[in-house]
Amino acid sequence: MKPEPPILQFDSSQTAVVNPTDWHQPIDGIAPRAVITWMKDVHDMVIDKYDTVERHRLSVESADSIIYELEIDNTPVILAAAQVGAPISTILLETLIAIGCDTFISVGSSGGLTSQHPPSTVVVPTTTIRDEGTSYHYLPANTEASPDTAIQNLLWASLNDEGFTTTRGAVWTTDGLFRETRARVDQRISQGALAVDMEAAALAAAATFRGVQLGQIVYVADTLIEGSWDPEALVNPDTDFRYRLLLSTLRCCCAIPASH
């Protein structure tokens, strides 16, 4: 009998041969709350506008993420820019946990899957569909991984109060940007997916495994509707909208009750 595929061979041990704390040590006084974003343009705008302190750095081959601390509404918060993709984004999350953060919100773009939710709609995920590989190293094989419900409710209320167009539903996470076939898209829509990204499920699974709080939002940029791809809002992003969304996310993160 052939062994089951490696991706299904979950190991629940909290200790690995290489551990985050072998590489990154706790930092005294680090802000416990952190925002992870893939919106590098507006990340840089925030860093330029606010007084920031470089607290740490994740450097591995081509990935180089500076971990900044700033204050929003007199509350310290970490801001870190991730590179696209589940593996490196999860390494960044693990790094932030290792240095002392325990409360997170991730915010980035996604591909919209339904005509009811046009570009600039902000999706507050109720769950994520695990169609990537990284999450299977953090949780047993299953269809979904979910963000923290309390943070999602806080995000929902905050974003609506600030006038964003919002919706709730599942986000489909895939590793295969160029393998989003029509049949696969239709299948995910039938499972309740409103948008597709490349990181959400992995981060939700890793946060659950490590016992930290993680909230998530994605906004609709490009769309995959009725058999066609419209990349306009992805290749020519609305910087003002993205900046406002990142600031809103930072404020919301600062409002989350501290877990320690």
Buried (B, 14 or more C-beta within 10 A) or exposed (E): EEEEEEEEEEEEEEEEEEEBEEEBEEBEEBBBBBBBBBBEEBBEBBBEEBEBEEBBEBEEEEBEBBBBBBBBEEBBBBBBBBBBBBBBBBBBBBBBBBBBBBBBBBBBBBBBBBEEBBBBBBBBBBBBBBBBEBBBBBBEEEEBBBBBEEBBEBBBBBBEEBEBBBBEBBBBBBBEEEEBEEEBBEBBBEBBBBBBBBBBBBBBBBBBBBEBBBBBBBBBBBBBBEEEEBEEBBEEBBEEBBBBBBBBBBBBBBBBEEEE
